[in-house]
Amino acid sequence: MADTTKRPIKITETILRDAHQSLIATRMTTEQMLPIVDKLDKVGYHSVECWGGATFDASLRFLKEDPWERLRKFRDGFKNTKLQMLFRGQNILGYRPYADDVVEYFVQKSIANGIDIIRIFDCLNDLRNLQTAVKAANKEKGHAQVALSYTLGDAYTLEYWTEIAKRIEDMGANSICIKDMAGLLLPYAATELISALKDATSLPIQLHTHYTSGVASMTYMKAVEAGVDVIDTAMSPFALGTSQPATEVMVETFKGTPYDTGFDSNLLDEIADYFRPIRDEALESGLLNPKNLGVNIKTLLYQVPGGMLSNLTSQLKDMHAEDKYYEVLEEVPKVRKDLGEPPLVTPSSQIVGTQAVMNVIQGERYKMVTKETKAVLSGEYGATVKPFDPEVQKKCIGDKEPITCRPADLLENELDKLESEMSQWKEQDEDVLSYALFPQVAVDFFKYREAQTTKVDPTVADNKNGAYPV
């Protein structure tokens, strides 16, 4: 007999963060978002993801906006809905590990400015790199969600996922998210994974995926039937492709079932109407590439995230070596294996991808080695799930003794030093954190901000459409 127990599925809306990060390089402005906040607040979402990830960098670098001000405006507007952010563990929102005092202060200020749920992940799933952020979120009475970077490989068995879930519960997290950044989780595998996790832990389980490989909506359906508590979706104008499944579609799918969200479809329709012209404008200007809206089945064939595929393509184009594309794709899993089989997510995806390109272009594996590859093999990013290839490690770092401790244990507190370096620009406590993450970009923004307040011409060019990496 069918189970008719009501278990309404909860939804996290990604339109204000991951959806536009995935499709239009995080270029939606605060001004574009604020008019629709009131309606989004009435939907009944579990949370709205609106901050973290690349929003911080893009706000400062391209939009000439203060990300902290954006967060405060969201907090003012969302009266009934929890606000959520994405946090890269010890790397915060940047690309290097930070000392514990910076991580703690960033968590404190994020919660003080309006964040309720902090989704914390590490590119190697090394829980030591998450501990400081989880403790800090607990101390500030925030919700600490630990996200596991989902990937495939010999080491990533059901036993691996359930054991790590138990350790996450023991470390004091409030919930677990399976973060499937490449869209690799297939529907029936989702049934197995979610069922196993629900048996292994009492923590709520959330699922985040991308539509890149074309299976995401089916995966959500099977996950919901298996007992997942929350799914991440995006309003339809910025859904599908490299983004998430569409909110309205998932709401309609579960209507009249035990998983019915109870959301008002007319309200969702009004919200979609608001975002549609923003999407059309992005298509017209070229900011939204139609290629990002299709299904990329190579994601499943090569287990490479969509964003990583486009990075590889542009790297090879710059080197006039586009004919090497398939050679590089075959090299990626080999490099990944050499480096301990890490999940491919920022920054490990960029490290593995760039090294694969170098190996193919040079015609000899590891003839040239990036400093980031050396850092991985030296233990500076943390512990991988499998050991490194000893011959590759020897070739790349010689007799250097790799570290085995938590990488941040080797870092001295750095807040005071950062504070003194940027004191002339400080207008709010949070400015030191903007500077800590992106020193040059933040100073350019501070100069621009000062110029605006003194009504003098900006001393830096507005690089709204610049070509910096995000």
Residue, then its C-alpha position, 0 to 999 in steps of 0.5 A: m500500500a502506498d505511503t500517504t504520510k504527509r511529508p511536504i518537501k522543503i525548497t531552498e531558492t537559488i535565484l539570488r545566488d547560484a542560479h545567476q552565478s551558474l548562468i550569467a557569471t554572478r552579474m545580477t545586481t542588488e538593484q535588480m533583485l530588491p524589487i522582487v524580495d517582497k514576493l519571494d518572501k511570501v512563497g514559504y521557502h525553507s531558505v533563500e540562498c542569496w550570498g557567498g560563493a562568487t557573489f562577494d568577488a563579483s560584487l566588488r570586482f565587477l558591479k562596484e557594490d559592497p556585498w555587506e550592504r547587499l546582505r543588509k538590504f536582503r535582511d531588511g526585505f526578507k521578514n519571514t524567510k531564512l537567508q543562506m550563504l555558501f562558504r568554502g570552509q577554511n578558504i571562506l569565499g577566497y582561494r587560499p586557506y585563512a587563519d582561524d581568526v579570519v574565518e571566525y570573524f567572517v562567520q560572526k559578521s555574516i550572521a550579524n549582518g543577516i545570514d541564518i544558514i551557512r553552507i560550509f564545504d571543502c573541496l577535498n571533503d577534509l572535515r578538519n577544514l570545516q571545523t573552525a567555521v562550524k564551531a563559529a556558526n554554533k557560537e553565533k547561534g547560526h545554522a551550520q550546514v556541512a556540504l559534502s562535495y559529491t563525486l564518483g570513484d573507487a573510494y566514494t562508496l555508500e560506506y564512505w558517505t555514511e561514515i563521513a555523515k556520522r562524523i559531521e553529526d559528531m562535529g556539531a553540524n545542524s544539517i548535511c547537504i549533498k553538493d552535486m556540483a557537476g550533476l553526477l548523481l543519477p536518479y536511482a543512485a540518489t535513492e540509494l544514497i539518501s536512504a543510506l544517509k537517512d539510516a546513518t544520521s538523524l540530521p536533516i539531509q538537503l540535496h543540491t545539484h545542477y542540470t548540466s547532465g540533464v538528470a537533475s529533476m529526475t534525481y530530485m524526484k527519487a531523492v524526495e521519495a527516498g526521504v530527502d528533507v530539502i532540495d535546491t531549485a531556481m525560478s524558471p527564467f534562470a533554471l536548467g542548463t548549468s543552473q538548478p531544476a526549475t522551482e515551479v516545475m518541482v512544485e507542480t510535480f509534487k502537487g497533490t502528493p504527500y510531498d506537496t509544498g503548498f506553494d501558490s503557483n500564481l505567486l511563483d508565476e508573478i516572480a518568474d514574470y519579473f525575472r524573465p526580462i532580466r534573462d532576455e536582456a542577458l541573452e541579448s547582450g551575450l552575458l547568457n550564453p545559450k550553450n549554458l542552457g543545454v544538456n552537456i552529456k560529456t559531464l557524465l562521460y568524463q565526470v567533469p563539471g560544466g564550468m570546468l569543461s568551459n575553462l578547459t576549452s578557453q585554456l586550449k583556445d588561448m594556446h591554439a591547441e583546441d585539437k587537444y581537447y579530447e586528449v585533455l579530457e582523457e588526461v583529467p581522470k588520470v591527474r585526478k587519480d594521481l592527486g588522490e582522487p579529489p572531488l572536482v569543485t573550486p579550487s581542486s577542479q581548476i588545479v586538476g584541469t590546468q595540470a591536465v592541460m600542461n601534461v598534454i601540451q608539454g608532451e610529457r606528464y608533469k614536466m611543468v607543474t603548477k604551484e597549486t599542484k605542488a601545494v596539493l601534493s604537499g598536503e597544503y589543501g588537506a587530506t585526500v580520500k586516497p593516497f597520492d601517486p608516490e612517483v608523481q609526488k616525488k617528481c613534483i615536490g622532490d624530497k620535500e616533506p608533505i604536511t599531515c596536520r590541518p593546514a590552518d594549524l600552520l597559519e598565524n592569526e592575521l586579522d590585526k596585520l590585515e587591519s593595519e594594512m587597510s586602516q586608511w580605507k576602513e569605513q565599517d568593521e566588515d571592510v577588513l574582511s573584504y580586504a582579507l579575501f580580495p586585497q587589490v579588488a577591495v582597495d579598488f572598490f574602496k577608492y571608487r566608494e570614496a570617490q562617490t561620496t566625495k563627488v570626485d571622478p572615480t580613481v579606478a575605471d569601472n570594470k563592470n564588463g571586465a574580463y577578470p576570472v570569477 
